[in-house]
Amino acid sequence: MITDELLALLRCPQTMQSLSLASVEQLAQIEAARAAGKLLDRSGRTVKEPILGGLVREDGALLFPIRDGIPVLLLDDALPLGAA
């Protein structure tokens, strides 16, 4: 669980934009693309693990996955939202 205090401190490592928790709709869109084998992270790897949570950049372009309760703020692991 990400606390509000932690969320207020976290930023996109590329743009320094704020992050917010992904909505149910965003997660459903990402998961549908993953299940269809069409979800690629920014490094071009096919995402095989289910995405159960994530942080969305302020401009809505990227989702950073949350794995085992830990936000993964690596650009290569970020998921483009527009292409999902």
Biopython code that builds the backbone (N, CA, C, O; Angstrom):
import numpy as np
from Bio.PDB.StructureBuilder import StructureBuilder

atoms = [
    (1, "MET", "N", (0.846, -1.186, 0.000)),
    (1, "MET", "CA", (0.000, 0.000, 0.000)),
    (1, "MET", "C", (0.884, 1.239, 0.000)),
    (1, "MET", "O", (1.819, 1.358, 0.792)),
    (2, "ILE", "N", (0.573, 2.142, -0.890)),
    (2, "ILE", "CA", (1.325, 3.382, -0.972)),
    (2, "ILE", "C", (0.567, 4.457, -0.198)),
    (2, "ILE", "O", (-0.592, 4.754, -0.488)),
    (3, "THR", "N", (1.240, 5.024, 0.781)),
    (3, "THR", "CA", (0.598, 6.051, 1.602)),
    (3, "THR", "C", (0.511, 7.367, 0.837)),
    (3, "THR", "O", (1.244, 7.582, -0.129)),
    (4, "ASP", "N", (-0.374, 8.231, 1.265)),
    (4, "ASP", "CA", (-0.504, 9.547, 0.643)),
    (4, "ASP", "C", (0.797, 10.343, 0.783)),
    (4, "ASP", "O", (1.172, 11.098, -0.115)),
    (5, "GLU", "N", (1.481, 10.165, 1.917)),
    (5, "GLU", "CA", (2.737, 10.883, 2.156)),
    (5, "GLU", "C", (3.805, 10.447, 1.143)),
    (5, "GLU", "O", (4.525, 11.283, 0.597)),
    (6, "LEU", "N", (3.900, 9.149, 0.901)),
    (6, "LEU", "CA", (4.872, 8.660, -0.070)),
    (6, "LEU", "C", (4.496, 9.107, -1.477)),
    (6, "LEU", "O", (5.354, 9.540, -2.247)),
    (7, "LEU", "N", (3.240, 9.003, -1.804)),
    (7, "LEU", "CA", (2.772, 9.397, -3.127)),
    (7, "LEU", "C", (3.084, 10.868, -3.406)),
    (7, "LEU", "O", (3.415, 11.229, -4.536)),
    (8, "ALA", "N", (2.981, 11.705, -2.395)),
    (8, "ALA", "CA", (3.277, 13.133, -2.569)),
    (8, "ALA", "C", (4.754, 13.375, -2.881)),
    (8, "ALA", "O", (5.098, 14.399, -3.471)),
    (9, "LEU", "N", (5.623, 12.452, -2.497)),
    (9, "LEU", "CA", (7.062, 12.601, -2.728)),
    (9, "LEU", "C", (7.521, 12.015, -4.060)),
    (9, "LEU", "O", (8.518, 12.468, -4.622)),
    (10, "LEU", "N", (6.818, 11.030, -4.562)),
    (10, "LEU", "CA", (7.243, 10.325, -5.768)),
    (10, "LEU", "C", (7.054, 11.179, -7.011)),
    (10, "LEU", "O", (6.070, 11.909, -7.135)),
    (11, "ARG", "N", (8.005, 11.079, -7.928)),
    (11, "ARG", "CA", (7.972, 11.829, -9.184)),
    (11, "ARG", "C", (8.440, 10.937, -10.325)),
    (11, "ARG", "O", (9.168, 9.969, -10.109)),
    (12, "CYS", "N", (8.020, 11.268, -11.531)),
    (12, "CYS", "CA", (8.506, 10.586, -12.719)),
    (12, "CYS", "C", (10.002, 10.873, -12.837)),
    (12, "CYS", "O", (10.411, 12.031, -12.753)),
    (13, "PRO", "N", (10.820, 9.846, -13.029)),
    (13, "PRO", "CA", (12.258, 10.078, -13.126)),
    (13, "PRO", "C", (12.678, 10.820, -14.394)),
    (13, "PRO", "O", (13.795, 11.333, -14.465)),
    (14, "GLN", "N", (11.811, 10.881, -15.383)),
    (14, "GLN", "CA", (12.139, 11.550, -16.637)),
    (14, "GLN", "C", (11.745, 13.028, -16.620)),
    (14, "GLN", "O", (12.538, 13.894, -16.990)),
    (15, "THR", "N", (10.517, 13.306, -16.190)),
    (15, "THR", "CA", (9.968, 14.658, -16.304)),
    (15, "THR", "C", (9.771, 15.354, -14.958)),
    (15, "THR", "O", (9.522, 16.559, -14.906)),
    (16, "MET", "N", (9.880, 14.606, -13.893)),
    (16, "MET", "CA", (9.634, 15.104, -12.531)),
    (16, "MET", "C", (8.162, 15.474, -12.292)),
    (16, "MET", "O", (7.840, 16.161, -11.322)),
    (17, "GLN", "N", (7.282, 15.016, -13.175)),
    (17, "GLN", "CA", (5.856, 15.239, -12.963)),
    (17, "GLN", "C", (5.383, 14.394, -11.788)),
    (17, "GLN", "O", (5.980, 13.369, -11.458)),
    (18, "SER", "N", (4.309, 14.838, -11.168)),
    (18, "SER", "CA", (3.745, 14.073, -10.056)),
    (18, "SER", "C", (3.098, 12.794, -10.585)),
    (18, "SER", "O", (2.820, 12.661, -11.777)),
    (19, "LEU", "N", (2.872, 11.868, -9.673)),
    (19, "LEU", "CA", (2.283, 10.572, -9.989)),
    (19, "LEU", "C", (1.019, 10.392, -9.164)),
    (19, "LEU", "O", (0.907, 10.915, -8.055)),
    (20, "SER", "N", (0.074, 9.650, -9.714)),
    (20, "SER", "CA", (-1.143, 9.312, -8.977)),
    (20, "SER", "C", (-1.436, 7.836, -9.192)),
    (20, "SER", "O", (-0.948, 7.221, -10.140)),
    (21, "LEU", "N", (-2.233, 7.286, -8.308)),
    (21, "LEU", "CA", (-2.597, 5.870, -8.438)),
    (21, "LEU", "C", (-3.433, 5.662, -9.694)),
    (21, "LEU", "O", (-4.314, 6.463, -10.008)),
    (22, "ALA", "N", (-3.148, 4.591, -10.398)),
    (22, "ALA", "CA", (-3.892, 4.256, -11.612)),
    (22, "ALA", "C", (-5.345, 3.940, -11.269)),
    (22, "ALA", "O", (-5.638, 3.343, -10.233)),
    (23, "SER", "N", (-6.228, 4.343, -12.139)),
    (23, "SER", "CA", (-7.650, 4.053, -11.952)),
    (23, "SER", "C", (-7.946, 2.600, -12.318)),
    (23, "SER", "O", (-7.132, 1.927, -12.949)),
    (24, "VAL", "N", (-9.088, 2.145, -11.924)),
    (24, "VAL", "CA", (-9.533, 0.797, -12.271)),
    (24, "VAL", "C", (-9.608, 0.658, -13.792)),
    (24, "VAL", "O", (-9.244, -0.383, -14.339)),
    (25, "GLU", "N", (-10.077, 1.699, -14.469)),
    (25, "GLU", "CA", (-10.196, 1.669, -15.925)),
    (25, "GLU", "C", (-8.825, 1.578, -16.593)),
    (25, "GLU", "O", (-8.646, 0.818, -17.544)),
    (26, "GLN", "N", (-7.856, 2.354, -16.095)),
    (26, "GLN", "CA", (-6.504, 2.304, -16.668)),
    (26, "GLN", "C", (-5.891, 0.916, -16.478)),
    (26, "GLN", "O", (-5.274, 0.372, -17.394)),
    (27, "LEU", "N", (-6.064, 0.354, -15.294)),
    (27, "LEU", "CA", (-5.517, -0.985, -15.030)),
    (27, "LEU", "C", (-6.200, -2.031, -15.902)),
    (27, "LEU", "O", (-5.546, -2.961, -16.375)),
    (28, "ALA", "N", (-7.488, -1.893, -16.118)),
    (28, "ALA", "CA", (-8.207, -2.841, -16.974)),
    (28, "ALA", "C", (-7.714, -2.750, -18.416)),
    (28, "ALA", "O", (-7.573, -3.773, -19.086)),
    (29, "GLN", "N", (-7.452, -1.542, -18.895)),
    (29, "GLN", "CA", (-6.940, -1.346, -20.253)),
    (29, "GLN", "C", (-5.556, -1.985, -20.391)),
    (29, "GLN", "O", (-5.287, -2.683, -21.368)),
    (30, "ILE", "N", (-4.694, -1.748, -19.423)),
    (30, "ILE", "CA", (-3.343, -2.316, -19.442)),
    (30, "ILE", "C", (-3.415, -3.842, -19.373)),
    (30, "ILE", "O", (-2.719, -4.537, -20.112)),
    (31, "GLU", "N", (-4.248, -4.347, -18.495)),
    (31, "GLU", "CA", (-4.340, -5.805, -18.316)),
    (31, "GLU", "C", (-4.918, -6.481, -19.552)),
    (31, "GLU", "O", (-4.498, -7.584, -19.903)),
    (32, "ALA", "N", (-5.866, -5.844, -20.212)),
    (32, "ALA", "CA", (-6.420, -6.413, -21.448)),
    (32, "ALA", "C", (-5.344, -6.503, -22.528)),
    (32, "ALA", "O", (-5.259, -7.505, -23.238)),
    (33, "ALA", "N", (-4.533, -5.474, -22.653)),
    (33, "ALA", "CA", (-3.442, -5.497, -23.629)),
    (33, "ALA", "C", (-2.423, -6.576, -23.266)),
    (33, "ALA", "O", (-1.915, -7.269, -24.148)),
    (34, "ARG", "N", (-2.125, -6.720, -21.984)),
    (34, "ARG", "CA", (-1.171, -7.747, -21.544)),
    (34, "ARG", "C", (-1.705, -9.140, -21.848)),
    (34, "ARG", "O", (-0.980, -9.990, -22.366)),
    (35, "ALA", "N", (-2.960, -9.371, -21.528)),
    (35, "ALA", "CA", (-3.565, -10.686, -21.745)),
    (35, "ALA", "C", (-3.596, -11.046, -23.232)),
    (35, "ALA", "O", (-3.529, -12.222, -23.591)),
    (36, "ALA", "N", (-3.697, -10.032, -24.091)),
    (36, "ALA", "CA", (-3.700, -10.259, -25.535)),
    (36, "ALA", "C", (-2.285, -10.382, -26.099)),
    (36, "ALA", "O", (-2.110, -10.620, -27.294)),
    (37, "GLY", "N", (-1.283, -10.220, -25.246)),
    (37, "GLY", "CA", (0.106, -10.318, -25.684)),
    (37, "GLY", "C", (0.602, -9.091, -26.426)),
    (37, "GLY", "O", (1.611, -9.151, -27.128)),
    (38, "LYS", "N", (-0.110, -7.969, -26.272)),
    (38, "LYS", "CA", (0.229, -6.753, -27.012)),
    (38, "LYS", "C", (0.857, -5.663, -26.149)),
    (38, "LYS", "O", (1.135, -4.572, -26.648)),
    (39, "LEU", "N", (1.085, -5.935, -24.871)),
    (39, "LEU", "CA", (1.620, -4.911, -23.976)),
    (39, "LEU", "C", (3.137, -4.974, -23.941)),
    (39, "LEU", "O", (3.723, -5.983, -23.549)),
    (40, "LEU", "N", (3.766, -3.872, -24.361)),
    (40, "LEU", "CA", (5.222, -3.750, -24.331)),
    (40, "LEU", "C", (5.600, -2.635, -23.376)),
    (40, "LEU", "O", (4.933, -1.602, -23.322)),
    (41, "ASP", "N", (6.679, -2.843, -22.616)),
    (41, "ASP", "CA", (7.180, -1.750, -21.796)),
    (41, "ASP", "C", (8.012, -0.825, -22.679)),
    (41, "ASP", "O", (8.163, -1.085, -23.873)),
    (42, "ARG", "N", (8.544, 0.235, -22.116)),
    (42, "ARG", "CA", (9.282, 1.218, -22.926)),
    (42, "ARG", "C", (10.548, 0.656, -23.546)),
    (42, "ARG", "O", (11.043, 1.200, -24.534)),
    (43, "SER", "N", (11.080, -0.418, -22.988)),
    (43, "SER", "CA", (12.284, -1.016, -23.572)),
    (43, "SER", "C", (11.944, -1.999, -24.688)),
    (43, "SER", "O", (12.844, -2.552, -25.319)),
    (44, "GLY", "N", (10.646, -2.224, -24.939)),
    (44, "GLY", "CA", (10.221, -3.105, -26.017)),
    (44, "GLY", "C", (9.984, -4.544, -25.607)),
    (44, "GLY", "O", (9.696, -5.390, -26.454)),
    (45, "ARG", "N", (10.103, -4.836, -24.314)),
    (45, "ARG", "CA", (9.857, -6.204, -23.835)),
    (45, "ARG", "C", (8.363, -6.438, -23.660)),
    (45, "ARG", "O", (7.633, -5.548, -23.224)),
    (46, "THR", "N", (7.918, -7.635, -24.003)),
    (46, "THR", "CA", (6.535, -8.024, -23.757)),
    (46, "THR", "C", (6.337, -8.219, -22.269)),
    (46, "THR", "O", (7.118, -8.908, -21.613)),
    (47, "VAL", "N", (5.287, -7.608, -21.739)),
    (47, "VAL", "CA", (4.983, -7.721, -20.308)),
    (47, "VAL", "C", (4.195, -9.001, -20.101)),
    (47, "VAL", "O", (3.145, -9.196, -20.713)),
    (48, "LYS", "N", (4.701, -9.877, -19.237)),
    (48, "LYS", "CA", (4.044, -11.161, -18.995)),
    (48, "LYS", "C", (3.373, -11.231, -17.632)),
    (48, "LYS", "O", (2.419, -11.989, -17.458)),
    (49, "GLU", "N", (3.854, -10.449, -16.654)),
    (49, "GLU", "CA", (3.269, -10.450, -15.312)),
    (49, "GLU", "C", (2.000, -9.597, -15.297)),
    (49, "GLU", "O", (1.957, -8.546, -15.936)),
    (50, "PRO", "N", (0.972, -10.038, -14.578)),
    (50, "PRO", "CA", (-0.221, -9.196, -14.439)),
    (50, "PRO", "C", (0.134, -7.858, -13.786)),
    (50, "PRO", "O", (0.992, -7.796, -12.905)),
    (51, "ILE", "N", (-0.524, -6.810, -14.221)),
    (51, "ILE", "CA", (-0.339, -5.477, -13.647)),
    (51, "ILE", "C", (-1.523, -5.227, -12.718)),
    (51, "ILE", "O", (-2.636, -4.965, -13.172)),
    (52, "LEU", "N", (-1.274, -5.309, -11.432)),
    (52, "LEU", "CA", (-2.346, -5.177, -10.441)),
    (52, "LEU", "C", (-2.435, -3.780, -9.856)),
    (52, "LEU", "O", (-3.418, -3.444, -9.195)),
    (53, "GLY", "N", (-1.424, -2.968, -10.092)),
    (53, "GLY", "CA", (-1.416, -1.599, -9.592)),
    (53, "GLY", "C", (-0.363, -0.805, -10.317)),
    (53, "GLY", "O", (0.570, -1.363, -10.894)),
    (54, "GLY", "N", (-0.520, 0.504, -10.283)),
    (54, "GLY", "CA", (0.460, 1.339, -10.945)),
    (54, "GLY", "C", (0.292, 2.795, -10.590)),
    (54, "GLY", "O", (-0.708, 3.210, -10.004)),
    (55, "LEU", "N", (1.304, 3.559, -10.964)),
    (55, "LEU", "CA", (1.297, 5.002, -10.775)),
    (55, "LEU", "C", (1.329, 5.655, -12.143)),
    (55, "LEU", "O", (2.157, 5.313, -12.987)),
    (56, "VAL", "N", (0.427, 6.591, -12.355)),
    (56, "VAL", "CA", (0.290, 7.256, -13.647)),
    (56, "VAL", "C", (0.921, 8.640, -13.559)),
    (56, "VAL", "O", (0.684, 9.398, -12.618)),
    (57, "ARG", "N", (1.735, 8.945, -14.575)),
    (57, "ARG", "CA", (2.352, 10.258, -14.656)),
    (57, "ARG", "C", (1.271, 11.310, -14.889)),
    (57, "ARG", "O", (0.242, 11.028, -15.504)),
    (58, "GLU", "N", (1.508, 12.507, -14.400)),
    (58, "GLU", "CA", (0.535, 13.599, -14.458)),
    (58, "GLU", "C", (-0.039, 13.835, -15.851)),
    (58, "GLU", "O", (-1.223, 14.143, -15.980)),
    (59, "ASP", "N", (0.776, 13.696, -16.896)),
    (59, "ASP", "CA", (0.277, 13.903, -18.254)),
    (59, "ASP", "C", (-0.461, 12.686, -18.820)),
    (59, "ASP", "O", (-0.982, 12.741, -19.934)),
    (60, "GLY", "N", (-0.507, 11.591, -18.060)),
    (60, "GLY", "CA", (-1.245, 10.402, -18.469)),
    (60, "GLY", "C", (-0.548, 9.542, -19.511)),
    (60, "GLY", "O", (-1.150, 8.600, -20.027)),
    (61, "ALA", "N", (0.703, 9.839, -19.833)),
    (61, "ALA", "CA", (1.395, 9.112, -20.890)),
    (61, "ALA", "C", (1.989, 7.790, -20.443)),
    (61, "ALA", "O", (2.088, 6.863, -21.247)),
    (62, "LEU", "N", (2.387, 7.676, -19.179)),
    (62, "LEU", "CA", (3.067, 6.469, -18.695)),
    (62, "LEU", "C", (2.455, 5.965, -17.408)),
    (62, "LEU", "O", (1.950, 6.730, -16.587)),
    (63, "LEU", "N", (2.515, 4.652, -17.256)),
    (63, "LEU", "CA", (2.148, 3.999, -16.000)),
    (63, "LEU", "C", (3.382, 3.265, -15.500)),
    (63, "LEU", "O", (3.988, 2.478, -16.228)),
    (64, "PHE", "N", (3.745, 3.529, -14.260)),
    (64, "PHE", "CA", (4.840, 2.811, -13.624)),
    (64, "PHE", "C", (4.208, 1.709, -12.776)),
    (64, "PHE", "O", (3.408, 2.004, -11.888)),
    (65, "PRO", "N", (4.551, 0.450, -13.033)),
    (65, "PRO", "CA", (3.909, -0.643, -12.298)),
    (65, "PRO", "C", (4.288, -0.660, -10.824)),
    (65, "PRO", "O", (5.362, -0.203, -10.430)),
    (66, "ILE", "N", (3.391, -1.192, -10.035)),
    (66, "ILE", "CA", (3.667, -1.460, -8.626)),
    (66, "ILE", "C", (3.772, -2.971, -8.509)),
    (66, "ILE", "O", (2.820, -3.691, -8.810)),
    (67, "ARG", "N", (4.927, -3.449, -8.072)),
    (67, "ARG", "CA", (5.159, -4.889, -7.935)),
    (67, "ARG", "C", (5.455, -5.213, -6.484)),
    (67, "ARG", "O", (6.358, -4.634, -5.880)),
    (68, "ASP", "N", (4.698, -6.134, -5.931)),
    (68, "ASP", "CA", (4.858, -6.531, -4.530)),
    (68, "ASP", "C", (4.802, -5.319, -3.610)),
    (68, "ASP", "O", (5.538, -5.248, -2.625)),
    (69, "GLY", "N", (3.934, -4.370, -3.926)),
    (69, "GLY", "CA", (3.751, -3.183, -3.101)),
    (69, "GLY", "C", (4.799, -2.110, -3.280)),
    (69, "GLY", "O", (4.776, -1.102, -2.576)),
    (70, "ILE", "N", (5.733, -2.309, -4.223)),
    (70, "ILE", "CA", (6.826, -1.365, -4.429)),
    (70, "ILE", "C", (6.693, -0.723, -5.809)),
    (70, "ILE", "O", (6.647, -1.433, -6.813)),
    (71, "PRO", "N", (6.632, 0.613, -5.876)),
    (71, "PRO", "CA", (6.578, 1.264, -7.183)),
    (71, "PRO", "C", (7.901, 1.095, -7.924)),
    (71, "PRO", "O", (8.974, 1.336, -7.370)),
    (72, "VAL", "N", (7.807, 0.681, -9.177)),
    (72, "VAL", "CA", (8.992, 0.493, -10.018)),
    (72, "VAL", "C", (9.105, 1.734, -10.902)),
    (72, "VAL", "O", (8.401, 1.859, -11.903)),
    (73, "LEU", "N", (9.996, 2.649, -10.522)),
    (73, "LEU", "CA", (10.128, 3.923, -11.224)),
    (73, "LEU", "C", (11.298, 3.916, -12.192)),
    (73, "LEU", "O", (12.066, 4.875, -12.267)),
    (74, "LEU", "N", (11.422, 2.837, -12.921)),
    (74, "LEU", "CA", (12.449, 2.715, -13.958)),
    (74, "LEU", "C", (11.796, 2.998, -15.306)),
    (74, "LEU", "O", (10.779, 2.392, -15.643)),
    (75, "LEU", "N", (12.371, 3.912, -16.074)),
    (75, "LEU", "CA", (11.772, 4.269, -17.361)),
    (75, "LEU", "C", (11.616, 3.084, -18.285)),
    (75, "LEU", "O", (10.611, 2.990, -18.989)),
    (76, "ASP", "N", (12.581, 2.171, -18.308)),
    (76, "ASP", "CA", (12.489, 1.009, -19.187)),
    (76, "ASP", "C", (11.311, 0.108, -18.840)),
    (76, "ASP", "O", (10.793, -0.588, -19.714)),
    (77, "ASP", "N", (10.876, 0.107, -17.578)),
    (77, "ASP", "CA", (9.761, -0.722, -17.138)),
    (77, "ASP", "C", (8.416, -0.017, -17.210)),
    (77, "ASP", "O", (7.379, -0.637, -16.974)),
    (78, "ALA", "N", (8.420, 1.284, -17.537)),
    (78, "ALA", "CA", (7.175, 2.041, -17.629)),
    (78, "ALA", "C", (6.348, 1.548, -18.807)),
    (78, "ALA", "O", (6.884, 1.047, -19.797)),
    (79, "LEU", "N", (5.046, 1.697, -18.684)),
    (79, "LEU", "CA", (4.109, 1.227, -19.702)),
    (79, "LEU", "C", (3.412, 2.418, -20.349)),
    (79, "LEU", "O", (2.751, 3.194, -19.658)),
    (80, "PRO", "N", (3.548, 2.575, -21.658)),
    (80, "PRO", "CA", (2.842, 3.667, -22.341)),
    (80, "PRO", "C", (1.336, 3.427, -22.271)),
    (80, "PRO", "O", (0.864, 2.332, -22.578)),
    (81, "LEU", "N", (0.590, 4.438, -21.873)),
    (81, "LEU", "CA", (-0.856, 4.269, -21.753)),
    (81, "LEU", "C", (-1.582, 4.486, -23.067)),
    (81, "LEU", "O", (-2.600, 3.840, -23.315)),
    (82, "GLY", "N", (-1.099, 5.356, -23.895)),
    (82, "GLY", "CA", (-1.782, 5.619, -25.153)),
    (82, "GLY", "C", (-1.766, 4.442, -26.113)),
    (82, "GLY", "O", (-2.678, 4.292, -26.926)),
    (83, "ALA", "N", (-0.732, 3.600, -26.027)),
    (83, "ALA", "CA", (-0.587, 2.497, -26.980)),
    (83, "ALA", "C", (-1.146, 1.184, -26.449)),
    (83, "ALA", "O", (-1.155, 0.188, -27.172)),
    (84, "ALA", "N", (-1.610, 1.160, -25.214)),
    (84, "ALA", "CA", (-2.073, -0.098, -24.618)),
    (84, "ALA", "C", (-3.408, -0.516, -25.181)),
    (84, "ALA", "O", (-3.945, -1.553, -24.790)),
]
sb = StructureBuilder()
sb.init_structure("model")
sb.init_model(0)
sb.init_chain("A")
sb.init_seg("    ")
for serial, (resi, resn, name, xyz) in enumerate(atoms, 1):
    if name == "N":
        sb.init_residue(resn, " ", resi, " ")
    sb.init_atom(name, np.array(xyz, "f"), 0.0, 1.0, " ", f" {name:<3s}", serial, name[0])
structure = sb.get_structure()
